[in-house]
Amino acid sequence: MVSKLRRAKVIEFKAKDIFRASQLSLLGVSNSHVKKDLKKIKRRQPLSPLLLIRDSQNGKVIIADGYHRLCAIYQIQEDIWIHCKII
């Protein structure tokens, strides 16, 4: 999976769509990792793409890396397009 993710092209999905597909709940700003990512966003520092894996068997998407980044971005605006790699 790691080699497939490295080769995958960067595409974009809306934050709300990733949450819906992952079936995960939103972490609040009290989470230290989310706070850290919010600071990066406010300083306009680039964030790494989310790494997503399609779980066709269970009908959802697994967030392999970037859950805290997703939560931070979602809190700013749920309709923001996020860079992702998906396999």
N, C-alpha and C positions, 0 to 999 in steps of 0.2 A: 504494500500500500504506500509506503514511504516513497519508493521510486516513482510510482504512478502520480503521487501528489507533486513531486518535484517537476515532473514533465507536464503536468496539467497547465492549461492556459488560465490566465487570470480573467475572470468574468465578474459581472456584478449582479447582485440581488438586493432587493429592499430589505431593510432590517426586520420589518414586521413579517415578511414572507419567510425569512430564515427562522424566526421564532415559531411561527405557525408550523413550519415543516419539522422543526426539531422537537416540538412538544415540551420544551423546557420553560421554566418560569424565569421571570426577570429578577436579577439581583439588584438590590437598591444601592444608592450612593454611599451607604454606610460600609459597604464592602471595600476593603483597602485596595484591592486590585482594580476595581471599577473606578475608585477615586484617582488612582494613578493614571489610568487611561483617559479619564476626563481631563486631567491636567495636560496631558499630551495633546489632546484634541484642541483645547483652548489655546495652547502655544503653537498650534498649527503644525505639529510634528507628524510626519507620516506614520501610519500604522501598517503593520504587516497584514497581508490578506488572511482572511479566515480560511481554515482548512476543513472542508466538509466531505463527508462520506455518505453516499446514498445507501440507506438500509431498506432495500426493496421488500424484503421479507416482512418487515414490521411497518412499512409505509411511512417512514420518517427519515430525517437527515440527522446524522451524528456530527456534532461539532468536535472535530479532533483537536483543533487549536483555535482559540480566539473567543471563547465564551465571554470572558470579562470585557474584551474590546467591544463585542456585540452589545452587551448590556449598557456600556458607556455610550456608545453611538445611539442606541435606541432611546436613551433618556434625553438626548438632545433633540432628536426628531425620528419618529418611526418610519418615515418615508425616505430616509437617506439611502442612497445606493452604496453598497459596501463591496469592496474588492474581495473576491473569494477564488479559491481553487476547489473544484469538486470532482470526485471520482465516484 
